[in-house]
């Protein structure tokens, strides 16, 4: 197998590679190191021996098949991402938190923890993917590099999404559905990321529109935390902040409001079930109530007409005409 994975991880030196985790002592060492330096809490018994992600799908364990970077490299027929003209793309840079770390000192600064050189080599260096790929790229010629296959992220708006809505209370929502995460000539990994982000963000908006309560004091729809947590959407605080930042581009204001002083978010950055709410509004000052009322009515209309298919119809702007 290839030593360097598609994303740049050094498979052969990873502490969970099948050749490195044969004994109970090796399992415990990996478990302790991951917990100490990476905040990964897996007992020695739960660690799974890995044979790398470079094997064909039919020979691979299922837990690697959904990696978009791996899939993208395979679609483009390249050994790893260093061979791609898009290197380093955003999806590669965000594979995991250590991907961009360059050396031990940078890790110490970023993670605010001391680490002996030997532990750095064992638990951190194998995952510094950009370092590995950059070294590979330096030894490649132009003919060794390959242009990536291009894809386009598209919407599936129905013909009934008439342009006359552009002047109505839901014009901002319609623009969002038409333009959200739409890009052309992008790598496969980027396509999959945009599709996932679009689905997640629209699920959030759907939940707010369907379950949110009009808060006239704050001129918004407000969704309680327990209702939100029952939906199949992101539960990570920073991820939601990123989504809400994207909404600002369309004139939509969305924020998480803590209802208690502390304890509403976990140490790892996950939202707890209680202690916060989401507030959502759009439109010019003074028009929020009218806009949000129209939005709620539209959600109810879709639910009445389509039932279980209502969310899908919403993503296609069904019934806007």
Rosetta blueprint (number, residue, H / E / L):
1 X L
2 X L
3 X L
4 X E
5 X L
6 X L
7 X L
8 X L
9 X L
10 X E
11 X H
12 X H
13 X H
14 X L
15 X L
16 X L
17 X E
18 X H
19 X H
20 X H
21 X L
22 X L
23 X L
24 X H
25 X H
26 X H
27 X H
28 X H
29 X H
30 X H
31 X H
32 X H
33 X H
34 X H
35 X H
36 X H
37 X H
38 X H
39 X L
40 X L
41 X L
42 X L
43 X L
44 X H
45 X H
46 X H
47 X L
48 X L
49 X L
50 X E
51 X L
52 X L
53 X L
54 X L
55 X L
56 X L
57 X H
58 X H
59 X H
60 X L
61 X L
62 X H
63 X H
64 X H
65 X L
66 X L
67 X L
68 X H
69 X H
70 X H
71 X H
72 X H
73 X H
74 X H
75 X H
76 X L
77 X L
78 X L
79 X L
80 X L
81 X H
82 X H
83 X H
84 X E
85 X L
86 X L
87 X L
88 X L
89 X L
90 X H
91 X H
92 X H
93 X H
94 X L
95 X L
96 X L
97 X L
98 X L
99 X L
100 X L
101 X L
102 X L
103 X L
104 X H
105 X H
106 X H
107 X H
108 X H
109 X H
110 X H
111 X H
112 X L
113 X L
114 X L
115 X L
116 X L
117 X H
118 X H
119 X H
120 X H
121 X H
122 X H
123 X H
124 X H
125 X H
126 X H
127 X H
128 X L
129 X H
130 X H
131 X H
132 X H
133 X H
134 X H
135 X H
136 X H
137 X H
138 X H
139 X L
140 X L
141 X L
142 X H
143 X H
144 X H
145 X L
146 X E
147 X L
148 X L
149 X L
150 X L
151 X E
152 X L
153 X L
154 X L
155 X L
156 X L
157 X L
158 X L
159 X L
160 X L
161 X L
162 X L
163 X H
164 X H
165 X H
166 X H
167 X H
168 X L
169 X L
170 X L
171 X H
172 X H
173 X H
174 X H
175 X H
176 X H
177 X H
178 X H
179 X H
180 X L
181 X L
182 X L
183 X L
184 X L
185 X L
186 X E
187 X L
188 X H
189 X H
190 X H
191 X H
192 X H
193 X H
194 X H
195 X H
196 X H
197 X H
198 X H
199 X H
200 X H
201 X H
202 X H
203 X H
204 X H
205 X H
206 X H
207 X H
208 X H
209 X H
210 X H
211 X H
212 X L
213 X E
214 X E
215 X E
216 X L
217 X L
218 X L
219 X L
220 X E
221 X E
222 X E
223 X E
224 X E
225 X H
226 X H
227 X H
228 X H
229 X H
230 X L
231 X L
232 X L
233 X L
234 X L
235 X L
236 X E
237 X H
238 X H
239 X H
240 X H
241 X H
242 X H
243 X H
244 X H
245 X H
246 X H
247 X H
248 X H
249 X H
250 X H
251 X L
252 X E
253 X E
254 X E
255 X E
256 X E
257 X E
258 X E
259 X L
260 X L
261 X L
262 X L
263 X L
264 X L
265 X E
266 X L
267 X L
268 X L
269 X L
270 X E
271 X E
272 X L
273 X L
274 X L
275 X L
276 X E
277 X E
278 X E
279 X E
280 X E
281 X E
282 X E
283 X L
284 X L
285 X L
286 X L
287 X L
288 X H
289 X H
290 X H
291 X H
292 X H
293 X H
294 X H
295 X H
296 X H
297 X H
298 X H
299 X H
300 X H
301 X H
302 X H
303 X H
304 X H
305 X H
306 X H
307 X H
308 X H
309 X H
310 X H
311 X H
312 X H
313 X H
314 X H
315 X H
316 X L
317 X L
318 X L
319 X L
320 X L
321 X L
